[in-house]
Amino acid sequence: MQRRLWFKAKTHGWGWTPATWEGWLATSVYAAAFGIWIAYWVRAAEATADKPYLGFLPLLILTGGFVLLCWTKGEKPRWSWGRNRGSIR
């Protein structure tokens, strides 16, 4: 039984791109959560001015979780120079 991949490997570079609606939904939720946290963190900057690293910790956890999701639900990541390596366009 072949598993359905939410993310496919990028054509150029290293990483993933969404391939199904589940992948797009996960990417959208990640982007929204990232943006909401940044907006909150900017407003709370005065209260956390003495400990700015506390604002980055949730972003690291969020990003780590998203990368883990991509790793488990996507193709094996690899570096790619594109599909047509021989052409000079």
C-alpha positions as CSV (number, residue, x, y, z in Angstrom):
1,M,0.0,0.0,0.0
2,Q,1.4,3.3,-1.1
3,R,1.0,6.3,1.3
4,R,-0.4,9.5,0.1
5,L,2.2,12.4,0.3
6,W,1.1,15.8,1.5
7,F,4.3,17.5,0.4
8,K,6.5,16.8,-2.6
9,A,10.2,17.7,-2.9
10,K,11.0,21.1,-4.4
11,T,12.1,21.3,-8.0
12,H,15.0,23.7,-7.2
13,G,16.8,23.7,-3.8
14,W,16.1,21.7,-0.7
15,G,12.7,21.3,1.0
16,W,9.1,20.7,0.3
17,T,6.1,22.2,-1.4
18,P,2.4,21.4,-0.7
19,A,1.0,18.7,-3.0
20,T,-2.5,18.0,-1.6
21,W,-5.2,20.0,0.2
22,E,-3.9,18.6,3.5
23,G,-0.4,20.0,2.7
24,W,-1.9,23.4,1.8
25,L,-4.0,23.4,5.0
26,A,-1.0,22.6,7.2
27,T,1.1,25.3,5.5
28,S,-1.7,27.8,5.9
29,V,-2.2,26.9,9.6
30,Y,1.6,27.2,10.1
31,A,1.7,30.6,8.4
32,A,-1.3,31.9,10.3
33,A,0.1,30.8,13.7
34,F,3.5,32.3,12.8
35,G,1.9,35.6,11.9
36,I,-0.4,35.7,14.9
37,W,2.6,35.0,17.2
38,I,4.7,37.8,15.6
39,A,1.8,40.3,15.9
40,Y,1.4,39.3,19.6
41,W,5.1,39.5,20.2
42,V,5.4,42.9,18.7
43,R,2.6,44.2,21.0
44,A,4.1,42.6,24.0
45,A,7.7,43.7,23.2
46,E,7.7,46.2,26.1
47,A,6.8,43.5,28.7
48,T,9.5,41.1,27.4
49,A,12.2,43.6,26.6
50,D,14.5,42.1,29.2
51,K,14.1,38.5,27.7
52,P,13.7,38.8,23.9
53,Y,14.6,35.1,23.5
54,L,11.3,34.1,24.9
55,G,9.6,35.4,21.8
56,F,11.7,33.1,19.6
57,L,11.2,29.9,21.5
58,P,7.6,29.4,20.4
59,L,8.6,30.1,16.8
60,L,11.3,27.5,17.0
61,I,8.9,25.0,18.4
62,L,6.3,25.8,15.8
63,T,8.8,25.6,12.9
64,G,10.3,22.4,14.2
65,G,6.9,20.8,14.4
66,F,6.1,21.9,10.8
67,V,9.4,20.6,9.5
68,L,8.7,17.3,11.3
69,L,5.3,17.1,9.7
70,C,6.8,17.8,6.3
71,W,9.4,15.1,6.9
72,T,6.9,12.5,7.9
73,K,4.1,13.3,5.3
74,G,6.4,14.3,2.4
75,E,8.9,12.9,0.0
76,K,12.5,12.3,1.2
77,P,14.1,15.8,1.1
78,R,17.1,16.2,-1.3
79,W,18.9,18.9,-3.1
80,S,17.7,19.4,-6.6
81,W,19.0,21.6,-9.4
82,G,15.8,21.2,-11.4
83,R,14.3,18.6,-13.8
84,N,16.3,19.7,-16.9
85,R,19.9,19.9,-15.7
86,G,21.3,19.7,-19.2
87,S,19.4,22.7,-20.6
88,I,20.8,26.2,-20.4
89,R,17.6,28.3,-20.4
